[in-house]
């Protein structure tokens, strides 16, 4: 039997499980040969392979050897050809990408008879037992045709749009511009958010809060005034008129203050029993969001860390999963994992484990209808002592989420009381915990995530403990008037852009906090939009946009650059404007899932039709190459500072200093913000003169402050200079 894996580490895991030794470039035993790819051994041919005709829409897509792994590609193909009459086990990663990596190899080896080929498909870490059981449970490759069709359709659609539309836009704009079926949609979402922030005009409004105390202390206007028994019993309610709680002026304040000391009447009350379910198990996207919120890890960094936990330490399950549930066949696995992880922890074993519902009745955790290619991301064994701090942080998230997800809901009463004084109504909101449920497992990470959600929910009613309030013995002690301002929507960061890509919402941008439409809501017809990209690829789009110069990140905030705006303007003026339309892109994703063949045919037709239409690019756009023009269409004035690379003068851009010799190829640039510290014109002059700046107060990628000076290194790049080093 020949076994084909996706990477060398997986081939080694199979070899350890099956007792194979490395010999002649592969792992071998008397009955088994194990070889591996190194990612994609083959890639789609370049456009010139198909001739000079434009657009480039091949009837048949051809592949070539990836030049970076040419030696391994030839070796794998030779093994496949020599074993084509034997049993073959495909053990590339169990997802669309892994499927097409394997099938590219089979096609290059000329293997079309799949009757002796089986597919290894598991989510657990590849221990010897898992490998052996997975081989026994392997199914015919023919059962995975649908996944292969979807994978190839996505790959070829991205090639068609990228190769044709980049050339289409570049020719019209007279500058190199890169577009992509998904990345341009993501850029459009970022640009729309930035435009909403830029155009937002904050408006002042006022809220009035009544403070109510028992009659015996109600005349005291000091919030800290204790009652006779030494306690301070009070509640706070917000004034409302109809549906309004915010008002354009504070003219009502004098009327409310005149009511201070008057008895409050209970006009209405309402108590509702509520439950708050525990957060679901992690998929990759959810883990990446929380790792960014808690530790500042980028999506790409989190993926690398969790991949090492899976491949090297073998203490978590397969990470590139879109699912947040387990399958019905995973109950025993979860029970064994829970028992193993609680064995040496008295609190988990005696207090938490007995409350966990690990059974098929728990549909929030075990749901075949919501299970995709892999089950949710879970821990499998304790973390080894040799783990790094970053591995510990990410593992702890997965570990704690596993125990939290199987615990019962938190049950509470939502209380609403309406107090009236001289015709003025105040709404008092309370919350009474009945059963703590999953909140009994109150970890630091859970608390920090909940606090973060509360901080993001501006305008939520204040919830208080009202258990000691006597509603028939209250007076209005005083009224607090708060001046507030409407807030612009926040910039995207790596967590929120991942959330957006996972479940984007078509429509206009919100105009103020409190009136936001939920990005996770379904469309008007009740159909929930599918995500942009896949869990395995979403982390790649921000680095791509950064590399192309379309976005910049400042203190975790993602903003579009002028070059990004230029690209989007060109796209929106062209026949490919749907690339910048979120709803159109998600519609394509749905069609890909429903009918891959028709989806690819539609993409081909779209490409042919689009590039036949001209684009009317305003003339001012073609004046520059590396830096987009300013709003007036004119280049910034020269600064008098000399470029240390070519000797030409520097110019000041929107967020950087760049060389006026860029047309001749000089790429010297100094950004106005480095490690969170502003680089002034005086600093730029000093750096270009071979000197250092003064002390700069910076912030590391992990959020830690540090002081240093800046200087230019031998490549004319800004570097840190620490005193005494």
N, C-alpha and C positions, 0 to 999 in steps of 0.2 A: 504493500500500500504506500502511495505517495501522499504526504500531507503538505499542503501549501498554507503558510501563515503570512500575515501582513508585515511583520517586523521581526528582527533577530531575537529580541527578548522573548517573544511568544514561541518561536521555534525552540528556544532553549527550555522553556517550561514544558513543552510537549516531550522533548528529549528526556528530561528528568523523570517525567511520569512514565515513559515507555521504555526506559533503559537503553536509549540510543547514545552512541558516541560520535563525536565529531570526526569526520574523515572525508577528505577530498571535497571540501566546501559544503558538506551537508552532514546532518546527523543521521546515523544509520544503525540498524540492527539487522538480524537475519531476515526479518519480514517487513521492515518499515524504513522508509527514507523520508526525512523531514527537511524541507527547504523553506526559504522565506523571501518575500518581496521586501523592498525598502520604500514603503508607500507606493506611489504610482510608478511602475517600471516603464509604462508607456504613456504617451500623451498625444492629444490630437495634433495632427499635422498643422504646420504654419499655413497662412493664406496663400503664399506663393506656390505651394504645392498644387493648388487647384487652378493656377493660371492667373491672368491679369484682369479677367472680367470682374466687374463690380456691379451689384453686390456679390459676395462670396457665399453661395448657398449650395453646398455639395449635395448631390443625390445620395452619395455614400460617403460616410466619414471614415477617413483613414487615420491610422495611428503610426507613430514613430517611437523609437526607443528614447527614453528620457536620458539625455547625454550624461547626467550626473550619476546614473546608476547603470551604465551600459554593460559593464562586466557581469553584474548580478543578473540583469535581464537576460543576457545570452545563456547564463548558467541555468536559470529557472526554465527557460524555454526548452533547453536540451533535455532536462529531466522530465518535463511534461511530455515531450515527444517520445521519449524512451519508455514512459509508463502509460501511454495513452490506451493500451489494452488492459491495464491493471485497474485496481480500485484506486480512486483518488478522493481524498477528503479535503474540502475547501474549509480552511480555518482562519480566513481573514476576518477582520473586525465585523461583528454582526450588525451591520447597518448598510445603508445605500452605498456609501463610499467604499466600504470593504467589499461589497458585492461586485461593484464594477471593476475594482482593482483585480479581483480574481478572474472575472470574465474577460477582461482585456488580455490577460495572460493566456487563457484558454483559446481565445480567438487567434492570437499570434502563433500559438503552437498548432493551429489547424484542427483543434479538437471540437467536433460538432456533436458527437454522440455522448450525451450526458447520462446514459443509463447506468454507468458504473461510478458515477460521481455523487458523493453525498456532501451535505452541508453541516458543519459544526456550528452551533448557535447557542451560546450561553452568556449570562450576564455576570456570573460569579468570578472571583479571582481564580486564576488558573493554577490551583493546587493539583497535585497528582490525582487525587480522588475526583475532583471536578473534571479534569481532562479525560480520565477513563470513562466516567459516567456520560460526559458529553459525546464521546465517540460512539458509545452504545446507543445514545438517543438521537444520533445524527439522522436527518431526513434526506430524501432525494433532492438533488439540486433543482429539479423541475418544480418543486414547491415554492421556489423563491424567484420565479420569473417576474412576478409583478414588481417586486422591489428592484430588480435589475432594470426593468423597463423605466421605472421612475428615475432611477439613478442616471441612466444614460440620457434620458430626455432632459433632465436638469443640466447635466454636463454640456450637452450639445447646444441647448438653448442659450446657456451663458456664453459659450464660444461664439455663436452666431451674433448675438447682440453686442458682445464686447468687440469682436473684430470688425464688424461692419459699422457700428454706430460711433466707435472711436474715430474711425477714418472719416465718417460722414461729418461729425461735429468739428474735427480738426481742420478739414479742408474749408469749411464755411467760416470758422473763426480765425484761420491763419495762425493757429497756435496749437500745440499738442494738448488735447483734452481727453481725459479718460472717463468713460462711462461704463456702467454695469447694470445689469437687470435688477439687482437688489441694492447694491451700494448707492446708486443714484437715488433710489427711493428713500434710503436711510438719510442721505444728505439732504433731501428735500424736507424731511421731517425736522431735522436739526435747523435748517434755514427758516422754516415756518415758525418754529419756537423762538428763534432769535429775533425774527421780525415782530412777533407778538410782544416780546420784551421791549424792543426798541420803540415801538409805536404806543406802548402802554402809557397812559397818563394816570398817575395816582390821584385818587380823590379822597378828601377828608370826610370822615363820618364820625358820629358819636354813638356810644352805647351807654346805657344807664343801668346800674346794678343796685338793687335794694338789699341792705343788710338787715336781717330780722333777728331779734333777740327776745328772750322771755320778758314778760312785762316788768318783772322786778329789776331788770337791768336795762330795759329798753331805752330809757332816757339818756343813758350814757352813750356818748358818741365815740368812745375810745374802743377800737377793735380789740385791744388787749385787756379791757376791763373784765375781771373775773366775776363769776357768780358767787353766791354766798358760800357754796361748798368748794370754792377754789377753782372751778372749771370755767371755761368760756364756751357756752353753748350758743351757736348762731348758725344761720344758713344764709345763702346768697342767691338771689334770683335776678334774672335779666328782665328789664321792662320791655313790653311788646305792645304793639298797636296793630291789630289784624295779624298779618304775616311778618310785619316789619320789626326788626330789632335794632337796626342801624338807621340813624337820622342825619340829615345834612348839616344841622346846627345843634347847639347845646341849649337852646332856648327853654327846653323843658326842665332843666336842672333846678331853676329857682322854684318852680312849682313843686317838684319832688322834695326839695329841702324843707319847704314849708310844712310838709307832712310828717317830718321827723318826730317821733314820739307818739304818733297815732297808732291805734290798735289795728292789726292786720286781720282781715277775715279770710278764711279758707273758702275760696270761690269754687274750686274744683280739684279733683285729684284722680290720678290714674296709675295703676300698678300693672305691669306686664311681666310675665315670666319669660326670660330669654335664655338662650344657650349660646356659648361661644366655643365652636369646635376647635380642637387643637390644629396647629398648622400641619399641612400634609408633608409626607416624606419629600426629600429633595429630588429634583431632577437637576441636570447640569445648569440650566438657566437660573433656577432659583438659588442654587448654591453660589453661583457667580455673583448674583445681586447681593446676597447677604455678606459674602466675603469682602466685597467692595465697601459696603456700609460699615462693617465692623473693623476691617483691617486695612482698607484702602487698596486691596489687591485688584489689579486690572483683570478683566475677564480672561485674557490670554494667560496671565500668571496663575490664576486659580486653576485653569484647565491643566497647566503643566504640573502643578502641585498635586492635584487629585489624580492625575494620570500616574504620577510616581507612587502614590499610595496604592493604586491598583496594580501596576506592573511590577514595581520593585519590592514594596513592602507587603503587598497582597493582603491588605487589611480592609479594603472596601470593594464593593462590586463595580461593574463596568460603569464608567463615569459619563460617557457621551449619550446619555439617555434622555428622551423627551418625556418619559412617564413619571408621574408622582404617585403611582399606585403599584401594588404587587399583584401577581396573578394568583388565581385560586390554587395553583399548584405550589405556591411558595409559603404556605402556612407553616409547614414543618420546618422549613429553612429559617423563618423568622423566629419560631419558638426556640430552635437550637441556638441561634445567634443571641437571643435575649438571655437565655440560661448561661451561655458561655461568658457574656460580658458582665453579668451581675454576680458571678461566682465569687469574686474577691472584693466586692463592694457591699458592705452591710446595708447601707441606705437603699441602694438600688435593689438589692435582693429582698429585703423585708418590707420596704415601704413603697417602692415603685413597681417592681415586677408583678406583685399580686393584683395591681389595678389595671395592668395592660390587657387589652382585649385583642389577642392574636388568634382570631378565628374567622371563618368565612362570613359570620354575621356582621363583621366590621367592614361595611362596604366602602367606607372612606379610605381604607387601606388595601382591601382586596377587591378588585373590580376588573374583571376581564374585558368589559366593554370599553374601559378607558385605558387599557394596557396597550402600549405601542410596541416598538421593536424590542425594547428591554424594560425590565422592571425598574422601579425607583432605585436611587442610589442609597445604599445602606452599608453600615459597617459589617465586617465579617469576623474580625478577631481583634483582640487588644492591639494598640499601637506599640511597636517595638521601642525600646529605650533609645535606640540609635536615631530616631526620627529628629528632624530639624524643627526649629520653632515654627516655621511656616507650615510644615506638615502637621505639627501638633494643632495649630490653629484651625486648619481646614478639617482635619479628622474630628476634632472636638465638635464642630458644627454638625457633621454627619452623625456622629455618635449621639449627641443630645437630641437631634431631631428624630432619630430612630425611636428613642424612648418616649419622647413627647407625643409623637403621632399616634401611638397606640393607647394613650391614656383617655379617660372619659372626658366629655365636654365640661367646661366651666358653666355652672348654672347660677343665674343671678336675677334679681328683680330690677327692672327699669322703672323708676318712680318719677312721676311728674305731679307737682303741686302748683296750683295757681293761687297766689295771695293777692288780695286787693286792699288798697288803702286810698280812700277818698276818690274812688273811681279809677285809680291807676293800677294796672295789673302787672304782676311780676311772675315769671315762670321759674320755678325752682326744680332743678333736675338732680335726682339721686340715683345711687346704684348700691344694691345690697347683695353681697355674695352669699349664695345659699350653699353651693358645693364648689370647692376650688377646682376639682377635676385636674386637668393637665397643668393648671397653674400651681398645683402643689409641687411640681417639679420645677421650681423657680430658679433656673440657671442664670448666670450673669449675661450670657449671650441672648437668651430669651428676653430678659428685662431690657437690655439695651436696644433690641430690635423693636420692642413694644414702645419704648420711650421715643424712638425715632419716628415711628408711625404717628404717635400723638403729636409730635412736634410738626409733622407734615400736614396735620389736619387742622389748619387754622379755622376758627369759627365753630368748632364743635362745642356743644353745650357743656358747661362745667358739671361734673358728676361728683356729688358729695355723699358723705355718710350722714344719713338723716335719722338714724335710729334713736337719737336722744331728743328729738324735736317734739314738743307739745304744740300741735297746730292750733289749738284753741287759746293759747296763751302767748301770743307774739305781738310785738310792736315793730314798726319800721324804725330801726335805730339810726340809720343814716343812708344816704344815697351816694354812690360813687359814680362819677361821670368820667368815661375814658375816651380820649381822643385817639382815633385810629385812622389808618390810611389803607386803601385798597392796595393789594400787592400784585405785582406782575407775576406771571407764571415763572417757575424756576427754570434755569438752564437745564438741559439734559446733562447727566453725568453717566458714567459707565453702567451704573445700576439701573437708572431709569431708562436709558436707551435700550438695554437688554429687555426690560419689561415691555417697552414699546414694540420691539421686534418680535417678541413672543406673541403678543396679541395687539396689533395696531388698531387704531380707531380712525376711520376716515371722517373727514369733516373739518370745520373751522377750528382755529385755536381758541382757547379760553381767553377771556379778557380780565378776569380778576379771580383771586383765590376765593373759593367758596362757591363760584359758579362753574367750576370746571366740569366738563362732561367726562365721565369715567372712561378711560381708555379701554377698559375690559368689558364694556357693555356690548351686547350684540347690535347688529344693524337694525334698521327700522323694520325689516321683514323677519326679524328674529334669528337671522343667520349669523353666527359668530365668525368673524374674520379669522382666517388662518394666519400663521406667523410669517414673518419675513425671514428667509433663510432657514437653516436647520440648527438644532442644538449644537451640532458639531462645528458649524461655520459662523455662528453669530458673533463670536469673539473676534473674527478676522476683519470685520468691516471697518471698525474704528481705526486700526492700524493702517488699513489701505487708504482711507480718506486722509489720514495724517500724512502718509507718504506722498500722496498726490498733491498735498498742499491745499486741500479743500476745507479742512477744519483745523482748529488749534484748541489746545486744552490749557486752561489757566485756572489753577487751584481747583481742579477736578471738574470745572465747568467746560462743556463742549460748545464751541462757537464756530460759526461758518466764517471762512475768510472771504476776501474780495474775489479771489480766484474761484472759490466755490460758488459764490453768487453769480459770477460771470458764466460758469458752466451751466448752472440751473437756468439762467436767463436764456442762454442759447438753446437748451433742451426744450424749454417751454415755448419758444418761438418756432419750434420745428415740428415735424410730423412725428417725432418720437417723444412728444410731451408726456405720454403716459408713463414713461420711465420715472418721472417726477411726481406721479400720482399714486399715493399709497393704496387707494382702493383698487386701482387697476392692477397693481403689482400683486396684491393679495388675491385678487381674482385669478391671476395666472397661477398662483400657488395652488388654488383649489382645483383648477383645471388639470394641473400636473398630477394631483392625487387621483382625480376621477378618471382621466383618460390620457395617459402619457403620450400615446401616438398622436392623438388629435392635438394635444397641447403643442407638440413639436411642429406639426404641420401649420398650426396657427402662427407660431413664432416665425416660421419661414415666410409665410405670406405677409406678415407684419413687416419683416425686414425688407422684403422686395418692394413693397408698396411705399414704405417710409423713405428709403434713400432715393427714390425717384422724384421726391419733392424737394424744392429748394428751401433754404433758410435765409431770412432777411436779418442779417447781423448788422447792428448799428456800426457805422464806420469807426467810431472812437474805440471800439473794442479791439481792433487789430493793431493798435499802436505799440503794445508791449507784449513781452513773452513771459518773463519770470514773475512779474508783479502786475496785477491788474490795475487799470487806471483808477484814479480817485473819482469821487462822485461827479466832479466837474468835467471829467474826461481828460484832465491835464496831469502830467507827472509832477510829483513833488519837486520843490526847488532844491538845488544842490546845497550842501551843508558847509563846505569848506574843509571837512575832515577827509583825509586821504586814505584810500583803501590800502591796507598793508600787503595785499596780494598783487595788485596790478598798478597801483599808484593813481587811479582815477578817483574822483570825488564820490563821497557817499551821499545817498539820498535817504530821506526819512519816509518810510511807508506807514501804513495804518498801525502796525504793531511791531515793526522791525526797522533796522537800518540795513540798506543794501547798496551794492556797488553800482554806480551809473554805467559801468562797463559790462553789465549783464548781457547786452546784445552780442558782445564779443566773447561771451562764455564765462566771465568771472562770476562765481557763485558765492562770493563772500557775503555773509549775513550775520548780524548781531540782533537777537530778539530783545525787545524792551523789557521782558520779564524773564528772569532766569532763576529757577528754584524758588519762585515766589517773591523774589526781590527785584525792584525796579532798576533798570539800567538807564541812567540819565545821559543827556548829551555830553556832559563833562566826562562821564565814565567811558563813553564810546571814544571820545577824543584821546583819553589816556590809553585805552587798550590799543588803539590803532597806532599810537606813538611808542608802543613797546613797554608801557608802564602798567602798574597794577592799579586797581580801584581802591577806594577806602573800604573799611569793614562793611560787609553786607550781611543783613539778617535774613537767613534763608530757612526753608522748610524742606525736609527730605520727603521722598515719595511715601514714606510711612507716617508722615505727619510730625516728625520730630524736628524741633528748631535747631539750627546750628549757625555759627558765624564763620565767615571766611572772606577772603578777597578774591577778585576775579582777575585773570590774566589770559592772554592768548597763548595757546600751545604752538608747537611747531607746524601744525596744520591750520593755524589761524582759527581755531575753535576755542570758545570760552571754557576755561577749566577753573576749578576751585584751588585756592592757595591758602593753606592753613598755617597759622603762626607756628614757628618752631619746626616745621616739616619741610 
